[in-house]
Amino acid sequence: MKTLFEPADRESIRQRLLTVRADSARGWGKMNASQMVTHCARALETGTGDRPMKQKFIGKILMPFFRSSMLGEKPFSRNGPTDPSFIVTDERDFVAERQKLLELIDRLVARGPAKAAEQTHAFFGKLSGQEWGELMYKHIDHHLQQFGV
């Protein structure tokens, strides 16, 4: 499984992010490219500790049924549900938001898996550091694919 904690995997994500443009067309969903990078940054802020969250009740109930599919090799489905706090509907400065996402990736890695493991995911609850690295890689990868990258 690919992870942001693996240098080659992280560099691949970084290079792909740099090919997305503000006017890149999406293949599905509602977000434009600026909203997408902001959405990914908000999700990544949970792993860095910049956006502390508690596990939602629905996650406590459903997590055992979805954990392996969400954290495994299976790709995320298109137009899946998202935490309302990660939804972005306003216009954003693409270059600034992409830079923020790149910096958050670096911050997650600099803090390391042990610090990531101290954070709580809104749906899954406690994750290992390795799971954080894999989930955030998979999430960003999913949205890069959304924009054909």
Beta strands, then each sheet from edge to edge (+ up, - down):
strand 1: 120-121
strand 2: 125-126
sheet 1: 1+ 2-
end
